[in-house]
Amino acid sequence: MAGFPQLRLRRLRRTESLRALFRENRVRADNLIYPLFVVEGNGIKREIASMPDVYHFSPDQLSREVAEIASLGIPGVLLFGIPEHKDEVGSQAYHVEGVVQQAIRVIKQSVPELLVVTDVCLCEYTSHGHCGIVVDGDVDNDRTLALLAKTALSHVEAGADIVAPSDMMDGRVKAIRGVLDETGREHIPILAYAAKYASAFYGPFREAAESAPQFGDRRSYQMDPPNVREALREVEQDIAEGADIIMVKPALAYLDVIRQVRDTFNCPLAAYNVSGEYAMVKAAARQGWLDERQVVLETLTAMKRAGADIILTYHAKDVSRWLQDT
Ligand code: PBG
């Protein structure tokens, strides 16, 4: 084995052409999904305080937005709905005229080729803010499953291309796969939030989605942050139940989990660069404390390097623009 001075690793780093040629991982616009928050009403495009440059849109304002997203080369969006009326059973989550169902129809009419992924969960729709039916102060797993399946089906009936359960109930992938298959939607993929941790990094999202739990927290269903073997069991279980794509969430503080999942399973893998990760970068950049563009590209590249195939990120539009001018 040659050593220094024959071996000089700096030789392949000397110019940008050399660096580009030997670059091992790259962020690409066509691996990104851009999350969108949809509210009821008309003529609304309102910036979310905790997430600069991210907006609440009413369905009628989506056509222009999705045309821009598609023109940037981003292949898909992830939809979150914020209903006007919440109740104990989240009935607006599976209503034909629910805000997400309306949004899906608008998007599919405007830009049919743009992939519409929907977040399937009840927390934005329940009065108590939990991700399922609450019985005796805790979320009842099995009673929640039917409602999640109903929600997923209603999204697909409205035109969704991929459904993404984010509730962390046991058995939800199986329940959703069952309903989709029974109704002739066996071609619709499921993106399972398989290893979703009970994380403080969702703070800004809960403000954006008005989905903070009204009592307690989500630790009886979302994963305990110190655990990684358990994440592999979650992923294994979701794949066994029929998940087509699995996700690790959050991303930045869980790159080791992404790597272990990548090394253990051959399933397509998504990373969710969540609201708190976004807000931290935006806040520091606005203070002039770090270079937003470089930090975002470095961070998303790290997610690719850890093994993610696709990244769901609020930075997607900016990243696509930056990649176009490099
Ligand atoms: C719904 C859901 C959440 C996020 C995605 N889907 C919030 C939560 O679980 O509390 C978080 C997304 C983000 O922080 O960007 N269950």
Residues whose N, C-alpha, C, O or C-beta is under 5 A from the ligand:
A	BS01	PBG	C121 C123 S166 F201 Y202 F205 V274 S275 G276
